[in-house]
Amino acid sequence: MLKLAFYQIVILVLASYVVYSAITSFILSRKVRKLGTRAPERTTYLPYGIDMLYEVLRYFLADKNYELWIHMFNKYAGGKYTIEAGTGERVILTAEPDNIKAILATQFKDFGKGEQFRRDWWPFLGNGIFTTDGEMWHNSRQLIRPQFIKDRLSDLDTFERHVQVLMQKLRETEEIDTMDIFFRYTLDAATDFLLGASVDSLVHPQTEFADHFYNAQRVQSIVARVGPLNWLVPRRYLGFYKSIEIVENFVNVFIDRALALSPAELEKKTSHDEGYNFLHAIAAHTRDRVVLRDQIVSILLAGRDTTACTLTWTIYHLSLRPDITARLRREIMEYVGSDDAPTYQHLKDMKYLQHIINETLRLYPVVPFNVRMALADTTLPTGGGPNGDQPIGVLKDTPVGYSPLVMQRRADLYPSPESGFPDPNAWVPERWDGWTPKSWTYIPFNGGPRICIGQQFALTEMAYTLVRLFQRFEAVENRMDGVDPGLHTDIVLQPSRVVKVAFVPAKRG
């Protein structure tokens, strides 16, 4: 038998792969065109899209995810905002408001997290509200939702307890790592609200729980980005399973205490503010400790990170704009004064405070990149065809990534510069005076049925914190020597470099 040379075998394998890819692409195109058109394609040349995966990881490790999306839209879609790519499977990426509206609202039943997403995230978040679809997701939301729509005075009491500790730390420290101290502050408030006992990480910075909770998120973020090849991520070597064990051991102590109470005792606690916490409320509806664990860890993730990062971005920009800080303080003095704690009504009435938070969330949406899976053969409204304005056919099990970060920075979605509207890439709270974003162009908390369930809680915590801080401090100084903080697009959007500032105490009496 004639033996083939090694290079001949390589050529044969490559030729076979090219033929297989061509046939697969042809069959895929036929199926897609029965539903709609195809979007501009980011071509890949290696099996499983390894060349694209390499590019994605290279940009990710350099904290350049935003630049990667812009690069791909410009190169492959001619500046339009929808493309598709092959990474062993067809993937669609979009930053079009109409497509995002379809995914999150008008075609809600066609898109979801998908079974693969649930399996990938199960070790960390279990079957919680962020990982499930259908009836399981609906049941989670019904279980949690009532706890976030009650106007409870104890919410503000929780913020007050921990903001006092925060301000003491700021007085004692000349220069701070802003994100670190806000991560600790929001973790303390979140564990207090959820479990009825704070981890007190502001007082004890090196807490085992906080360290392992962060590590679990870090590894999970890597798993999410690698896609079909995430089995290659060395989870055990990175301490992922150890971190999950530490988190569960911590949470289980509080679950045991809640389940030790009788249904009557739980009902009594949930009907009175005194001694009430989030865990008591959901334990009154289910005795399933796995359900309790999954919901607690999910809400803890959302409640800690999102608020901490938004506060960090806000303080960073205020440190660059003493004029805006001064105007904010004037509003606080007018509505609340220098000593009294703000009420819900105060926070609602302070329009400039709201503009500052809205502007931060516009430039830095909490979840910068997100993904949904097509749960059935369906379409997206726009992005296909030669002009990029036709519906796109989407087959069942196709992942669709969408980016609020890219969309909310698109200059073409804002009034023209000739109208006097500020540069969309600049942080200008005054733009919100008399201006309202077009529908589905501003979604810092997502939208549709899965809109962030804790949105009002987070907005209230951020507003309350800013008011208390700038009652006590008259200014915040930037200590970064002109260094840009960069964008680190982990699960939530955070600075890629340390944000160093110094708070200047207000003169009293």
C-alpha positions in Angstrom: 0.0 0.0 0.0 1.3 3.4 -1.0 2.2 5.4 2.1 1.2 9.1 2.1 3.7 11.7 3.1 2.9 13.7 6.2 2.4 16.9 4.2 0.0 15.1 1.9 -2.1 13.9 4.9 -2.2 17.5 6.2 -3.3 18.8 2.8 -6.0 16.0 2.6 -7.3 16.9 6.1 -7.4 20.6 5.3 -9.1 20.0 2.0 -11.7 17.8 3.7 -12.3 20.5 6.3 -12.7 23.2 3.6 -15.2 20.9 1.7 -17.1 20.1 4.9 -17.2 23.8 5.9 -18.5 24.8 2.5 -21.3 22.1 2.6 -22.2 23.0 6.1 -22.3 26.7 5.3 -24.5 26.0 2.2 -27.0 24.0 4.2 -27.0 26.6 7.0 -27.6 29.4 4.4 -30.6 27.5 2.9 -32.2 27.1 6.3 -31.6 30.7 7.3 -33.0 32.1 4.0 -36.3 30.3 4.6 -36.6 32.7 7.6 -34.8 35.8 6.4 -31.4 37.0 5.2 -27.9 36.7 6.6 -25.9 39.4 8.3 -22.4 40.5 7.2 -20.1 37.7 8.2 -16.9 37.8 10.2 -15.1 35.0 8.4 -13.2 32.4 10.3 -10.7 30.0 8.8 -9.8 27.5 11.4 -11.9 24.7 13.0 -14.2 25.9 15.8 -13.4 29.4 14.9 -10.1 29.2 16.8 -8.7 32.2 14.9 -11.6 34.3 16.1 -11.4 32.9 19.6 -7.8 33.9 19.7 -8.7 37.4 18.7 -11.5 37.6 21.3 -9.2 36.4 24.1 -6.4 38.7 23.0 -8.6 41.8 23.2 -10.2 40.6 26.4 -6.9 40.2 28.2 -5.9 43.7 27.0 -9.2 45.1 28.3 -10.2 46.0 24.7 -13.6 44.3 24.3 -15.3 47.5 23.4 -12.7 48.3 20.7 -13.1 44.7 19.4 -16.8 45.1 18.8 -16.3 48.5 17.1 -13.5 47.0 15.0 -15.7 44.1 13.8 -18.7 46.3 13.0 -16.5 48.6 11.0 -14.5 46.0 9.2 -17.2 43.4 8.4 -20.4 45.4 8.4 -19.2 48.7 7.0 -20.1 50.6 10.1 -23.5 48.9 10.6 -24.1 47.3 14.0 -24.9 43.7 13.3 -22.6 40.9 12.2 -22.5 37.1 12.4 -19.5 34.8 12.8 -18.7 31.1 13.1 -17.0 29.7 16.1 -18.0 26.1 15.6 -21.5 27.5 15.6 -23.2 30.5 14.1 -23.1 33.5 16.4 -24.8 36.9 15.9 -23.5 40.1 17.4 -25.6 43.3 17.5 -25.9 46.8 18.9 -29.1 47.7 17.1 -31.9 49.0 19.3 -34.6 47.3 17.2 -32.8 43.9 17.5 -32.3 44.4 21.2 -36.0 45.3 21.7 -36.9 42.1 19.8 -34.6 40.0 21.9 -35.8 41.4 25.3 -39.4 42.3 24.7 -41.4 42.0 21.5 -40.0 38.5 20.7 -39.3 37.6 24.3 -40.5 34.0 24.0 -38.1 33.4 21.1 -35.0 34.2 23.1 -33.7 33.1 26.5 -30.6 32.0 28.4 -30.7 28.5 26.9 -29.8 25.1 28.3 -26.0 25.5 27.6 -25.8 28.8 29.5 -27.7 27.2 32.5 -25.2 24.3 32.5 -22.2 26.6 32.3 -23.3 28.8 35.1 -24.9 26.1 37.3 -22.0 25.5 39.7 -22.0 29.2 40.6 -25.6 30.4 40.3 -27.5 27.2 40.2 -31.0 27.4 38.9 -31.4 31.0 40.0 -33.2 33.9 38.3 -30.3 34.7 36.0 -29.7 31.3 34.5 -33.1 29.8 33.7 -36.0 30.2 31.3 -39.7 29.4 31.1 -41.5 28.3 34.2 -38.4 27.9 36.3 -37.4 31.6 35.6 -41.0 32.7 36.1 -41.2 31.0 39.5 -37.9 32.6 40.6 -39.1 36.0 39.6 -42.4 35.6 41.4 -40.5 34.5 44.5 -38.1 37.5 44.5 -40.1 40.3 43.0 -42.3 41.2 46.0 -39.2 41.9 48.1 -38.0 44.6 45.7 -41.3 46.5 45.2 -42.0 47.1 48.9 -41.1 50.6 50.1 -39.5 49.6 53.4 -37.9 52.1 55.6 -35.4 49.5 56.7 -33.8 49.7 53.2 -32.6 53.2 54.0 -31.7 52.1 57.6 -29.4 49.5 56.0 -27.7 52.0 53.8 -27.3 54.4 56.7 -25.6 51.9 58.9 -23.0 51.1 56.3 -22.5 54.5 54.8 -21.5 55.8 58.2 -18.7 53.2 58.4 -17.8 54.1 54.8 -17.5 57.8 55.7 -15.3 57.0 58.7 -13.0 55.0 56.5 -12.8 57.9 54.0 -11.9 60.3 56.8 -9.1 58.0 58.0 -7.6 57.4 54.6 -5.9 60.2 52.6 -6.0 58.4 49.3 -8.3 55.5 48.4 -8.8 52.8 45.9 -12.3 53.7 45.0 -13.5 50.5 43.5 -12.1 48.4 46.4 -13.8 50.5 49.1 -17.1 50.5 47.2 -17.0 46.8 46.6 -16.6 46.3 50.3 -19.3 48.8 51.1 -21.9 47.3 48.8 -21.0 43.8 49.9 -21.7 44.8 53.5 -25.0 46.4 52.6 -26.0 43.5 50.4 -25.3 40.8 53.0 -27.1 42.8 55.6 -30.2 43.2 53.4 -30.2 39.7 52.2 -29.1 37.7 55.2 -29.7 40.1 58.2 -25.9 40.1 59.0 -23.2 42.0 57.3 -19.8 40.5 56.5 -18.3 43.8 57.7 -15.6 43.9 55.0 -15.2 47.6 55.5 -13.9 46.9 59.0 -12.2 43.6 58.1 -11.0 44.0 54.5 -9.5 40.5 54.1 -12.6 38.3 54.5 -12.5 34.8 53.2 -16.0 35.0 51.8 -15.3 38.2 49.8 -12.1 36.9 48.3 -13.7 33.6 47.2 -16.9 35.3 45.9 -14.7 37.4 43.7 -12.6 34.5 42.5 -15.8 32.5 41.5 -16.9 35.4 39.4 -13.5 35.8 37.8 -13.3 32.2 36.6 -17.0 32.2 35.6 -16.3 35.2 33.4 -13.5 33.3 31.6 -15.8 30.3 31.1 -18.5 32.4 29.6 -16.1 34.0 27.0 -14.5 30.8 25.8 -17.9 29.4 24.6 -17.9 25.8 23.3 -14.3 25.3 24.4 -14.9 26.3 28.0 -14.2 22.7 29.1 -10.5 23.6 28.5 -10.6 26.2 31.4 -8.8 24.6 34.4 -11.5 25.3 36.9 -9.9 23.3 39.7 -6.4 24.8 39.2 -8.0 28.3 39.3 -9.6 27.5 42.7 -13.2 27.7 41.2 -14.7 24.7 43.1 -13.0 25.7 46.3 -14.4 29.2 46.0 -17.9 27.8 45.4 -17.6 25.7 48.5 -16.6 28.7 50.7 -19.5 30.8 49.3 -22.0 27.9 50.0 -20.7 27.3 53.5 -21.1 31.0 54.3 -24.7 31.2 52.9 -25.8 27.9 54.4 -25.3 29.2 57.9 -28.0 31.7 57.3 -30.2 29.3 55.4 -30.1 26.9 58.4 -31.2 29.7 60.7 -34.1 30.7 58.5 -35.3 27.2 58.1 -35.1 26.6 61.9 -38.0 29.2 62.2 -41.5 27.9 61.9 -43.8 29.2 59.1 -45.6 31.3 61.7 -42.4 32.9 62.9 -41.3 33.6 59.4 -44.7 35.2 58.6 -44.4 37.4 61.6 -41.0 38.6 60.6 -42.0 39.3 57.0 -45.0 41.4 58.1 -42.9 43.7 60.3 -39.8 45.6 59.5 -38.0 44.7 62.7 -35.7 41.8 62.2 -36.8 41.3 58.6 -34.5 40.3 55.8 -34.7 39.1 52.3 -34.0 35.4 53.2 -36.8 35.4 55.7 -39.2 36.6 53.0 -38.4 33.9 50.5 -38.0 31.2 53.1 -41.7 31.9 54.0 -42.6 30.7 50.5 -40.2 27.7 50.1 -38.4 25.4 52.4 -36.2 24.1 49.6 -32.6 25.0 50.7 -31.2 24.6 47.1 -33.7 27.1 45.8 -32.8 29.5 48.7 -29.1 29.1 48.0 -29.5 29.8 44.3 -31.6 32.9 44.7 -29.4 34.3 47.5 -26.1 33.9 45.5 -27.7 35.4 42.4 -29.1 38.5 44.1 -25.8 38.9 46.1 -23.9 39.0 42.8 -26.2 41.6 41.3 -26.6 43.7 44.4 -22.9 44.0 45.2 -21.1 44.5 41.9 -23.5 46.6 39.9 -23.8 49.4 42.5 -20.1 49.4 43.4 -19.0 49.8 39.9 -21.5 52.6 39.1 -20.5 54.5 42.2 -16.8 54.1 41.2 -17.4 55.6 37.8 -19.5 58.4 39.3 -16.8 59.4 41.8 -14.1 59.1 39.1 -15.9 61.7 36.9 -16.8 63.9 39.9 -13.1 64.0 40.8 -12.4 65.5 37.3 -15.2 68.0 37.5 -15.2 70.1 40.7 -17.8 72.4 39.2 -20.3 69.5 38.9 -19.5 68.3 42.4 -20.2 71.8 43.7 -23.5 72.0 41.9 -24.5 68.6 43.3 -23.6 69.8 46.8 -25.7 72.9 46.4 -28.7 70.7 45.4 -28.1 68.4 48.4 -27.9 71.4 50.8 -31.1 72.9 49.3 -33.2 69.7 49.6 -31.7 67.9 52.6 -29.2 70.1 54.4 -25.8 69.2 55.8 -26.9 66.7 58.5 -30.3 65.1 58.0 -30.5 61.7 56.3 -32.3 61.9 53.0 -35.8 60.4 52.5 -37.1 58.5 49.5 -38.9 61.7 48.5 -35.7 63.8 48.7 -33.9 61.3 46.4 -36.7 61.4 43.9 -36.9 65.3 43.9 -33.2 66.0 43.4 -33.1 66.1 39.6 -29.4 66.9 39.2 -28.5 63.9 41.4 -30.6 61.8 39.1 -29.0 63.3 36.0 -25.5 62.4 37.3 -26.5 58.8 37.9 -28.3 58.5 34.6 -25.3 59.9 32.7 -22.9 57.5 34.4 -25.2 54.5 33.5 -25.4 55.8 29.9 -21.6 55.7 29.5 -21.1 52.7 31.7 -24.1 50.4 31.5 -23.9 47.8 34.3 -23.7 44.7 32.1 -21.8 45.8 29.0 -22.2 42.7 26.9 -25.0 40.1 27.2 -26.2 37.0 25.3 -29.4 35.3 24.6 -30.1 32.0 22.8 -32.7 31.5 20.2 -35.2 29.1 21.7 -37.0 28.6 18.3 -36.5 29.4 14.6 -37.1 33.1 14.5 -35.8 36.4 13.1 -34.2 39.7 14.1 -35.8 42.8 12.6 -32.7 44.4 11.0 -29.1 44.0 10.0 -29.3 41.6 7.1 -29.1 41.9 3.3 -26.8 44.0 1.2 -27.9 47.3 2.9 -28.0 45.9 6.4 -31.7 46.8 6.8 -33.5 43.4 6.2 -34.7 40.8 8.8 -32.1 38.2 9.7 -33.0 34.5 9.9 -32.1 33.0 13.2 -32.2 29.3 13.7 -33.0 27.6 17.0 -30.0 27.4 19.4 -28.2 30.3 17.7 -26.4 32.6 20.4 -27.1 36.3 19.9 -24.8 38.7 21.7 -25.8 42.2 22.3 -24.0 45.2 23.7 -25.7 48.1 25.7 -22.1 49.6 26.0 -21.7 49.9 22.2 -25.2 50.9 21.6 -25.3 53.7 24.2 -22.1 55.2 22.8 -23.3 55.3 19.2 -23.2 59.0 18.1 -25.8 58.3 15.3 -28.4 57.6 18.0 -28.2 61.1 19.5 -29.0 64.6 18.4 -26.5 66.1 16.0 -23.5 68.2 17.2 -25.0 71.1 15.2 -27.9 71.1 17.6 -25.6 71.9 20.4 -26.0 68.4 22.0 -22.8 67.4 23.9 -20.5 64.8 22.6 -22.1 61.4 23.3 -18.7 60.0 24.5 -18.3 62.8 27.1 -19.7 62.6 30.7 -22.1 65.6 30.8 -25.0 65.3 33.3 -26.6 68.5 31.9 -27.5 66.7 28.7 -30.5 65.2 30.6 -32.1 68.7 31.1 -34.9 68.5 28.6 -33.6 65.4 26.7 -35.0 61.9 26.8 -33.3 59.0 25.1 -35.1 57.4 22.2 -36.9 54.2 23.1 -34.6 51.2 23.5 -31.4 53.2 23.1 -30.8 53.5 26.9 -31.1 50.2 28.8 -28.7 50.2 31.7 -30.8 47.6 33.5 -31.9 45.7 30.4 -35.6 45.8 29.5 -38.7 43.8 28.9 -39.9 41.0 31.2 -36.4 40.3 32.4 -35.6 44.0 33.3 -33.4 44.1 36.4 -35.7 43.2 39.4 -33.5 45.2 41.8 -33.3 48.4 39.7 -35.0 50.7 42.2 -33.1 49.2 45.1 -29.8 49.9 43.3 -30.7 53.4 42.2 -31.9 54.2 45.7 -28.6 52.9 47.3 -26.5 54.9 44.8 -28.4 58.1 45.3 -28.5 57.7 49.1 -24.7 57.1 49.2 -23.9 60.1 47.1 -26.0 62.4 49.2 -24.5 61.2 52.4 -20.9 61.5 51.0 -21.3 65.0 49.7 -23.0 66.2 52.9 -19.8 65.2 54.7 -17.2 66.0 52.0 -17.1 69.1 49.9 -15.0 67.8 47.1 -13.2 64.8 45.7 -9.7 65.1 44.2 -8.4 62.9 41.4 -5.0 61.3 42.2 -4.5 59.4 38.9 -2.0 61.8 37.3 -4.1 61.8 34.1 -4.1 58.0 33.6 -7.3 56.8 31.9 -9.0 54.1 34.0 -9.8 51.9 31.0 -12.8 49.5 30.6 -12.6 46.1 32.1 -15.6 44.2 30.8 -16.0 41.4 33.2 -19.5 40.3 34.2 -20.1 43.9 35.0 -18.3 47.0 33.6 -15.5 48.2 35.9 -12.3 50.2 35.5 -9.3 48.2 34.4 -7.0 50.3 36.6 -7.1 51.5 40.1 -9.2 54.7 40.5 -7.4 56.8 43.1 -9.1 59.8 44.7 -9.0 61.7 47.9 -12.1 63.1 49.7 -11.9 66.6 51.1 -14.0 67.0 54.4 -16.5 69.8 54.5 -15.9 72.6 57.0 -18.4 72.1 59.8 -20.2 74.8 61.8 
